[in-house]
Amino acid sequence: MAINRDSTPPPMIGKIGPYTVFMTPPSTPSPKPFQQPVFDSPKKIVVPPPPPPVQPPPQQFAKSLQSSNSNDSVVGFFKNAVTKVQNAHSSLDDHLARWFGLNQSKYQWALDDYYESKGLLR
């Protein structure tokens, strides 16, 4: 079998880091005869449809108080108990924050002093 010397050069021995490897150089392409370009038929351009207009959200209907506060089942009883505990906890948090001054600015006195010295109203 004959080796085609025009298209594939022989591999070379080289080093990559500590390794000795065979390196095959890229093949040299043979010149191709000139060919007439082939023209495709024009393509149809597809335009996407415009987005739908903005619509208001669907109407929401409030649940009746009778169904949400029903004590008819065990689940309803526990749901009401948990709701009452959460409301009491929230109220207690507000009272404790006000009692210990946690809902006030730490440097409010400095702001008040600044506004008084400049004669500005907040």
MDAnalysis code that builds the backbone (N, CA, C; Angstrom):
import MDAnalysis as mda
import numpy as np

u = mda.Universe.empty(366, n_residues=122, atom_resindex=np.repeat(np.arange(122), 3), trajectory=True)
u.add_TopologyAttr("name", ["N", "CA", "C"] * 122)
u.add_TopologyAttr("resid", np.arange(1, 123))
u.add_TopologyAttr("resname", ["MET", "ALA", "ILE", "ASN", "ARG", "ASP", "SER", "THR", "PRO", "PRO", "PRO", "MET", "ILE", "GLY", "LYS", "ILE", "GLY", "PRO", "TYR", "THR", "VAL", "PHE", "MET", "THR", "PRO", "PRO", "SER", "THR", "PRO", "SER", "PRO", "LYS", "PRO", "PHE", "GLN", "GLN", "PRO", "VAL", "PHE", "ASP", "SER", "PRO", "LYS", "LYS", "ILE", "VAL", "VAL", "PRO", "PRO", "PRO", "PRO", "PRO", "PRO", "VAL", "GLN", "PRO", "PRO", "PRO", "GLN", "GLN", "PHE", "ALA", "LYS", "SER", "LEU", "GLN", "SER", "SER", "ASN", "SER", "ASN", "ASP", "SER", "VAL", "VAL", "GLY", "PHE", "PHE", "LYS", "ASN", "ALA", "VAL", "THR", "LYS", "VAL", "GLN", "ASN", "ALA", "HIS", "SER", "SER", "LEU", "ASP", "ASP", "HIS", "LEU", "ALA", "ARG", "TRP", "PHE", "GLY", "LEU", "ASN", "GLN", "SER", "LYS", "TYR", "GLN", "TRP", "ALA", "LEU", "ASP", "ASP", "TYR", "TYR", "GLU", "SER", "LYS", "GLY", "LEU", "LEU", "ARG"])
u.atoms.positions = np.array([
    [0.852, -1.162, 0.000],
    [0.000, 0.000, 0.000],
    [0.902, 1.230, 0.000],
    [0.651, 2.122, -0.923],
    [1.478, 3.315, -1.092],
    [1.006, 4.419, -0.156],
    [1.964, 5.208, 0.316],
    [1.647, 6.336, 1.185],
    [1.479, 7.566, 0.314],
    [0.392, 8.246, 0.497],
    [0.113, 9.469, -0.247],
    [0.821, 10.609, 0.477],
    [1.936, 11.066, -0.033],
    [2.763, 12.067, 0.636],
    [2.186, 13.480, 0.514],
    [1.288, 13.697, -0.419],
    [0.754, 15.045, -0.614],
    [-0.262, 15.423, 0.480],
    [-1.023, 14.463, 0.998],
    [-2.107, 14.831, 1.898],
    [-1.758, 14.659, 3.378],
    [-0.968, 13.646, 3.740],
    [-0.685, 13.412, 5.147],
    [0.821, 13.359, 5.375],
    [1.380, 14.329, 6.104],
    [2.807, 14.285, 6.409],
    [3.072, 13.219, 7.478],
    [4.294, 12.710, 7.562],
    [4.591, 11.674, 8.553],
    [4.573, 12.252, 9.965],
    [4.257, 11.426, 10.982],
    [4.254, 11.926, 12.357],
    [5.663, 12.255, 12.820],
    [5.762, 13.144, 13.785],
    [7.047, 13.575, 14.326],
    [7.081, 13.228, 15.811],
    [8.252, 13.008, 16.347],
    [8.402, 12.745, 17.767],
    [8.680, 14.080, 18.445],
    [7.924, 14.326, 19.514],
    [8.095, 15.587, 20.220],
    [7.918, 15.386, 21.709],
    [8.112, 16.469, 22.467],
    [7.958, 16.412, 23.912],
    [6.859, 17.375, 24.324],
    [5.990, 16.874, 25.189],
    [4.971, 17.710, 25.821],
    [5.155, 17.509, 27.310],
    [5.756, 18.493, 27.953],
    [6.064, 18.352, 29.367],
    [7.078, 17.234, 29.556],
    [6.864, 16.346, 30.495],
    [7.807, 15.252, 30.721],
    [7.568, 14.063, 29.787],
    [6.575, 14.153, 28.888],
    [6.193, 13.016, 28.047],
    [6.765, 13.156, 26.644],
    [7.172, 12.020, 26.079],
    [7.574, 11.959, 24.686],
    [6.394, 11.398, 23.910],
    [5.955, 12.130, 22.893],
    [4.738, 11.746, 22.171],
    [4.967, 11.824, 20.672],
    [4.089, 11.151, 19.922],
    [4.042, 11.309, 18.476],
    [3.094, 12.453, 18.173],
    [3.571, 13.407, 17.389],
    [2.737, 14.534, 16.990],
    [2.507, 14.441, 15.493],
    [1.238, 14.412, 15.099],
    [0.902, 14.363, 13.687],
    [0.554, 15.776, 13.239],
    [1.328, 16.346, 12.335],
    [1.011, 17.689, 11.864],
    [-0.269, 17.655, 11.036],
    [-0.936, 18.797, 10.927],
    [-2.172, 18.825, 10.144],
    [-1.887, 18.528, 8.677],
    [-2.861, 17.891, 8.043],
    [-2.679, 17.554, 6.628],
    [-2.793, 18.807, 5.776],
    [-2.073, 18.808, 4.673],
    [-2.143, 19.942, 3.747],
    [-3.222, 19.633, 2.730],
    [-4.223, 20.470, 2.650],
    [-5.307, 20.185, 1.705],
    [-4.841, 20.395, 0.274],
    [-5.331, 19.531, -0.581],
    [-5.013, 19.684, -2.009],
    [-5.950, 20.723, -2.600],
    [-5.447, 21.520, -3.542],
    [-6.318, 22.545, -4.121],
    [-7.447, 21.885, -4.903],
    [-8.637, 22.440, -4.733],
    [-9.811, 21.904, -5.419],
    [-10.100, 22.790, -6.625],
    [-10.638, 22.187, -7.636],
    [-10.989, 23.000, -8.803],
    [-12.131, 23.951, -8.462],
    [-12.150, 25.091, -9.168],
    [-13.170, 26.104, -8.923],
    [-14.529, 25.572, -9.360],
    [-15.503, 25.733, -8.478],
    [-16.861, 25.308, -8.804],
    [-17.769, 26.531, -8.759],
    [-18.775, 26.482, -9.581],
    [-19.763, 27.550, -9.594],
    [-20.546, 27.512, -8.279],
    [-20.807, 28.656, -7.668],
    [-21.608, 28.656, -6.441],
    [-23.045, 28.241, -6.743],
    [-23.614, 27.521, -5.808],
    [-25.003, 27.083, -5.952],
    [-25.869, 28.053, -5.165],
    [-26.850, 28.616, -5.834],
    [-27.740, 29.569, -5.196],
    [-29.010, 28.853, -4.770],
    [-29.390, 29.096, -3.530],
    [-30.640, 28.527, -3.030],
    [-31.775, 29.478, -3.349],
    [-32.963, 28.916, -3.356],
    [-34.139, 29.750, -3.584],
    [-34.341, 30.632, -2.350],
    [-34.972, 31.786, -2.528],
    [-35.178, 32.676, -1.373],
    [-36.013, 31.984, -0.300],
    [-35.675, 32.243, 0.932],
    [-36.385, 31.657, 2.069],
    [-37.472, 32.610, 2.533],
    [-38.563, 32.019, 3.000],
    [-39.664, 32.812, 3.517],
    [-39.328, 33.203, 4.954],
    [-39.450, 34.484, 5.274],
    [-39.149, 34.978, 6.614],
    [-40.399, 34.809, 7.465],
    [-40.238, 34.124, 8.580],
    [-41.365, 33.894, 9.473],
    [-41.325, 34.938, 10.580],
    [-42.395, 35.703, 10.699],
    [-42.502, 36.741, 11.715],
    [-43.341, 36.184, 12.859],
    [-42.826, 36.206, 14.088],
    [-43.624, 35.677, 15.196],
    [-44.831, 36.572, 15.456],
    [-45.918, 35.985, 15.920],
    [-47.112, 36.799, 16.184],
    [-46.862, 37.740, 17.362],
    [-47.558, 38.861, 17.388],
    [-47.357, 39.807, 18.497],
    [-47.827, 39.176, 19.813],
    [-47.266, 39.623, 20.931],
    [-47.689, 39.061, 22.217],
    [-49.142, 39.424, 22.507],
    [-49.833, 38.625, 23.295],
    [-51.232, 38.932, 23.597],
    [-51.328, 40.205, 24.433],
    [-52.441, 40.900, 24.350],
    [-52.579, 42.134, 25.132],
    [-52.615, 41.814, 26.629],
    [-52.248, 42.811, 27.414],
    [-52.239, 42.635, 28.863],
    [-53.674, 42.594, 29.349],
    [-53.957, 41.594, 30.167],
    [-55.306, 41.450, 30.695],
    [-55.272, 41.553, 32.209],
    [-56.374, 42.006, 32.805],
    [-56.402, 42.091, 34.259],
    [-56.431, 40.688, 34.861],
    [-55.980, 40.555, 36.104],
    [-56.018, 39.236, 36.731],
    [-57.457, 38.788, 36.950],
    [-57.676, 37.496, 37.090],
    [-59.049, 37.026, 37.305],
    [-59.587, 37.531, 38.638],
    [-60.889, 37.652, 38.705],
    [-61.534, 38.185, 39.895],
    [-61.383, 37.193, 41.047],
    [-61.036, 37.725, 42.229],
    [-60.874, 36.893, 43.418],
    [-62.126, 37.018, 44.276],
    [-62.606, 35.905, 44.749],
    [-63.767, 35.899, 45.620],
    [-63.323, 35.537, 47.024],
    [-63.713, 36.367, 47.993],
    [-63.336, 36.105, 49.381],
    [-64.151, 34.929, 49.906],
    [-63.505, 34.104, 50.718],
    [-64.217, 32.983, 51.325],
    [-65.149, 33.527, 52.396],
    [-66.237, 32.840, 52.592],
    [-67.176, 33.290, 53.603],
    [-66.587, 33.047, 54.987],
    [-66.957, 33.891, 55.936],
    [-66.444, 33.758, 57.288],
    [-66.931, 32.468, 57.927],
    [-68.099, 32.016, 57.534],
    [-68.660, 30.792, 58.097],
    [-67.757, 29.601, 57.810],
    [-67.225, 29.502, 56.555],
    [-66.427, 28.332, 56.201],
    [-65.016, 28.412, 56.762],
    [-64.450, 29.637, 56.895],
    [-63.076, 29.734, 57.376],
    [-62.975, 29.574, 58.886],
    [-64.042, 29.910, 59.616],
    [-64.005, 29.805, 61.071],
    [-64.803, 28.613, 61.573],
    [-64.941, 27.627, 60.751],
    [-65.778, 26.500, 61.157],
    [-65.071, 25.681, 62.221],
    [-65.798, 25.361, 63.270],
    [-65.284, 24.516, 64.343],
    [-65.902, 23.133, 64.244],
    [-66.460, 22.806, 63.101],
    [-67.161, 21.542, 62.948],
    [-66.213, 20.354, 62.977],
    [-64.981, 20.539, 62.533],
    [-64.050, 19.421, 62.474],
    [-62.872, 19.669, 63.410],
    [-62.106, 18.647, 63.628],
    [-60.919, 18.744, 64.473],
    [-59.886, 19.649, 63.811],
    [-59.771, 19.560, 62.477],
    [-58.807, 20.400, 61.755],
    [-59.174, 21.873, 61.903],
    [-60.473, 22.192, 61.815],
    [-60.920, 23.567, 61.982],
    [-60.642, 24.091, 63.380],
    [-60.819, 23.234, 64.373],
    [-60.552, 23.620, 65.758],
    [-59.084, 23.977, 65.951],
    [-58.196, 23.105, 65.459],
    [-56.761, 23.369, 65.618],
    [-56.309, 24.562, 64.786],
    [-56.930, 24.757, 63.627],
    [-56.576, 25.913, 62.793],
    [-56.921, 27.211, 63.529],
    [-58.086, 27.239, 64.161],
    [-58.479, 28.437, 64.915],
    [-57.572, 28.643, 66.125],
    [-57.193, 27.562, 66.796],
    [-56.318, 27.679, 67.967],
    [-54.953, 28.221, 67.564],
    [-54.397, 27.729, 66.467],
    [-53.090, 28.199, 65.998],
    [-53.165, 29.664, 65.594],
    [-54.253, 30.057, 64.951],
    [-54.426, 31.459, 64.542],
    [-54.458, 32.379, 65.754],
    [-55.175, 31.966, 66.801],
    [-55.253, 32.799, 68.005],
    [-53.896, 32.905, 68.699],
    [-53.133, 31.805, 68.748],
    [-51.810, 31.840, 69.369],
    [-50.874, 32.747, 68.575],
    [-50.948, 32.691, 67.237],
    [-50.092, 33.557, 66.417],
    [-50.439, 35.022, 66.614],
    [-51.718, 35.338, 66.706],
    [-52.124, 36.735, 66.933],
    [-51.653, 37.219, 68.301],
    [-51.768, 36.371, 69.329],
    [-51.315, 36.755, 70.664],
    [-49.801, 36.943, 70.686],
    [-49.077, 36.087, 70.014],
    [-47.614, 36.194, 69.975],
    [-47.188, 37.478, 69.282],
    [-47.854, 37.833, 68.190],
    [-47.530, 39.062, 67.472],
    [-47.793, 40.283, 68.351],
    [-48.915, 40.269, 69.054],
    [-49.249, 41.385, 69.927],
    [-48.233, 41.498, 71.065],
    [-47.835, 40.367, 71.629],
    [-46.849, 40.371, 72.711],
    [-45.509, 40.903, 72.215],
    [-45.124, 40.537, 70.987],
    [-43.881, 41.054, 70.412],
    [-43.911, 42.578, 70.318],
    [-45.027, 43.128, 69.867],
    [-45.140, 44.581, 69.749],
    [-45.018, 45.263, 71.114],
    [-45.693, 44.702, 72.131],
    [-45.633, 45.311, 73.467],
    [-44.220, 45.242, 74.048],
    [-43.543, 44.111, 73.893],
    [-42.177, 43.986, 74.425],
    [-41.206, 44.918, 73.695],
    [-41.356, 45.050, 72.387],
    [-40.467, 45.947, 71.636],
    [-40.657, 47.384, 72.097],
    [-41.909, 47.787, 72.329],
    [-42.168, 49.140, 72.800],
    [-41.633, 49.312, 74.224],
    [-41.806, 48.313, 75.104],
    [-41.364, 48.388, 76.500],
    [-39.856, 48.549, 76.614],
    [-39.095, 47.770, 75.789],
    [-37.634, 47.836, 75.861],
    [-37.036, 48.874, 74.911],
    [-37.850, 49.570, 74.155],
    [-37.359, 50.619, 73.273],
    [-36.709, 50.097, 72.007],
    [-37.075, 48.887, 71.616],
    [-36.453, 48.302, 70.429],
    [-37.055, 48.817, 69.125],
    [-38.157, 49.522, 69.200],
    [-38.765, 50.046, 67.986],
    [-38.393, 51.509, 67.745],
    [-37.406, 52.021, 68.490],
    [-36.973, 53.405, 68.325],
    [-35.559, 53.436, 67.757],
    [-35.236, 54.533, 67.084],
    [-33.911, 54.698, 66.513],
    [-32.888, 54.894, 67.622],
    [-31.749, 54.239, 67.482],
    [-30.700, 54.309, 68.504],
    [-30.111, 55.720, 68.607],
    [-30.048, 56.414, 67.477],
    [-29.434, 57.739, 67.450],
    [-30.463, 58.822, 67.140],
    [-31.688, 58.617, 67.593],
    [-32.730, 59.610, 67.332],
    [-32.385, 60.950, 67.985],
    [-31.729, 60.912, 69.138],
    [-31.361, 62.158, 69.811],
    [-30.399, 62.974, 68.956],
    [-29.503, 62.305, 68.218],
    [-28.556, 63.019, 67.365],
    [-29.274, 63.675, 66.188],
    [-30.234, 62.962, 65.631],
    [-31.010, 63.549, 64.529],
    [-31.810, 64.756, 65.020],
    [-32.436, 64.625, 66.188],
    [-33.214, 65.744, 66.735],
    [-32.320, 66.951, 66.992],
    [-31.135, 66.717, 67.541],
    [-30.195, 67.801, 67.814],
    [-29.762, 68.485, 66.521],
    [-29.492, 67.700, 65.474],
    [-29.074, 68.260, 64.185],
    [-30.170, 69.143, 63.596],
    [-31.397, 68.620, 63.590],
    [-32.497, 69.404, 63.016],
    [-32.777, 70.669, 63.819],
    [-32.621, 70.593, 65.136],
    [-32.840, 71.791, 65.952],
    [-31.751, 72.837, 65.697],
    [-30.495, 72.397, 65.550],
    [-29.420, 73.359, 65.343],
    [-29.500, 73.999, 63.969],
    [-30.007, 73.303, 62.961],
    [-30.144, 73.867, 61.629],
    [-31.450, 74.608, 61.432],
    [-32.362, 74.392, 62.342],
    [-33.658, 75.084, 62.244],
    [-34.524, 74.451, 61.141],
    [-34.304, 73.201, 60.838],
    [-35.064, 72.518, 59.801],
    [-36.195, 71.714, 60.418],
    [-37.237, 71.573, 59.654],
    [-38.353, 70.731, 60.083],
    [-38.232, 69.385, 59.411],
    [-38.530, 68.339, 60.113],
    [-38.460, 67.008, 59.512],
    [-39.693, 66.703, 58.758],
])
